[in-house]
Amino acid sequence: MAGDARPIGVFDSGMGGLTVLRAMMARMPKERFLYLGDTARLPYGTKSAETVTAYALQATRLLMAEGVKMVVIACNTASAVAIEPLSATLAPLPVLGVIEPGARAGVAATRNGRIGVLATESTVAGGAYLRAIAGLRGDIQVVQRPCQMFVTLAEEGWTEGDVARAAAERYLRPLFASEEAPDTLVLGCTHFPVLADAIQAVAGESVRLVDSAATTAEAVAHALAANGLANPGPVTGEAVRFFATDSPERFARVGQIFLGREIELRSVELVELKPA
Ligand code: DGL
């Protein structure tokens, strides 16, 4: 096939998915992206599977209406509970989540066969990482920790200092007090990579922190190629546009922490998500 210049749609409850977008932009410089953060309704991680599924369907329908060629669910919580209904509703559009890539990164990193998964309450409760890791390697011991407060700290931009450190201590100390401590932590929420320094300080330097950003970017590049959807390039027009369901100004300001580069306010549009 000749290739496809349409953008890739990326969705998260807020700004966390920008950590995945960052890796995808680096891995696929010829692609255009359309990112939607449902900032008005964040957090998703404390909500029921039914609510998260309904929100994710509304968000991804909007991306589809904007003419994207693929949808990346850059949110572990939505990937964990809604990947099947999303794939069914958006078909034939390819839909990729972040759980499998995150699990793969964890399995590749562990040396002692013990992995800690840090995620939102909802992701932990659903057990999606337990199943994904067991599906890759049955002998790995997995311990999950819900760390919902990290989402708030990340969205607040409080990624370092006393408060971030105290939250990391509170969540992680019990994990590393044990003889059976993991040697690998999967950051099973796309908001958590910006807190990596605080997490690493408590876990210790020998513990490997992995997230789904790089492995998801790899999976997306592969899926584009397999479906004949890669853009032969070069990128024409803006490489990335952003939609937010609340305050574009705040999105542009705080989003830079996650994306690692400036976000121009004029590239962020306020959108309203409606029930189908
Ligand atoms: N960034 C999302 C995730 O990866 C969810 C954060 C939230 O809305 O609670 O799980």
Boltz pocket constraint, residues with backbone or C-beta under 6 A from the ligand:
constraints:
  - pocket:
      binder: B
      contacts: [[A, 12], [A, 13], [A, 14], [A, 16], [A, 17], [A, 42], [A, 43], [A, 44], [A, 45], [A, 46], [A, 74], [A, 75], [A, 76], [A, 77], [A, 78], [A, 120], [A, 123], [A, 151], [A, 188], [A, 189], [A, 190], [A, 191]]
      max_distance: 6.0
